[in-house]
């Protein structure tokens, strides 16, 4: 997933410093508390700054994606026991 795709799923997005701020979808947010940045590897970095901060699992679930979607050039495949694993793909 690219940054613009992720930002399109969030509310109250605005540019901030080296990334963006938005309303955290994992809790009732009156002012933007979620920061979004792109890491050196291209991974999307999300962090909720409200109170103790929402766990990443809760944030991605509220957006309707998985943690694997935050990493470019990677895909997930199912395993025999039903768990998911990240598999690198090369373009």
C-alpha positions in Angstrom: 0.0 0.0 0.0 1.3 3.5 -0.8 0.9 6.5 1.4 -1.8 8.2 -0.7 -3.9 5.0 -0.5 -3.6 4.9 3.2 -4.3 8.6 3.6 -7.4 8.3 1.5 -8.8 5.9 4.2 -8.3 8.4 7.1 -10.2 11.5 8.2 -8.7 15.0 9.0 -5.5 14.4 7.2 -3.0 17.2 7.0 0.7 17.5 6.3 2.9 17.8 9.3 6.7 17.9 9.4 8.1 14.9 7.4 4.7 13.2 7.3 1.0 13.6 8.1 -1.4 13.8 11.0 -5.0 12.4 11.0 -7.7 11.4 13.3 -7.0 8.0 14.8 -9.6 5.6 13.5 -9.2 3.3 16.5 -10.8 5.7 19.0 -13.0 8.7 19.2 -10.6 11.4 18.2 -11.4 15.1 18.5 -8.1 16.3 17.2 -5.6 14.5 15.0 -3.5 12.2 17.2 -2.3 9.7 14.5 1.0 10.4 12.8 1.9 8.8 9.5 5.3 8.7 8.0 7.2 6.8 5.4 10.3 5.0 6.7 13.6 4.6 4.8 12.6 1.2 3.5 9.3 2.7 2.2 7.2 1.1 5.1 4.3 3.2 6.4 4.8 4.1 10.0 1.7 4.8 12.2 1.6 5.9 15.8 -1.3 7.1 17.9 -0.2 9.8 20.4 -3.5 10.0 22.4 -3.1 9.0 26.0 -1.2 5.7 26.1 -1.6 5.4 22.3 -3.7 2.8 20.4 -2.1 -0.5 19.6 -1.1 -0.9 15.9 -3.3 -4.0 15.6 -6.3 -1.9 16.6 -5.4 1.0 14.2 -4.9 -1.2 11.1 -8.1 -3.2 11.9 -10.1 0.1 12.1 -8.7 1.1 8.7 -9.5 -2.3 7.2 -5.9 -3.4 6.4 -3.3 -5.6 7.9 0.2 -4.8 9.2 1.6 -6.5 6.2 -0.1 -3.9 4.0 2.2 -1.3 5.6 5.3 -2.8 3.9 5.9 -2.3 0.2 7.1 -5.1 -2.0 5.8 -7.7 0.4 2.9 -10.1 0.1 1.3 -12.4 2.6 0.6 -16.1 2.0 -1.4 -18.5 4.1 0.3 -21.5 5.8 -1.2 -24.9 6.4 -2.2 -24.0 9.9 -4.1 -20.9 8.8 -1.5 -18.4 10.0 -0.3 -15.7 7.6 3.4 -15.1 6.9 5.1 -12.3 5.0 6.9 -13.3 1.9 9.2 -10.9 0.1 8.3 -10.2 -3.6 10.7 -8.8 -6.1 9.5 -6.6 -9.0 
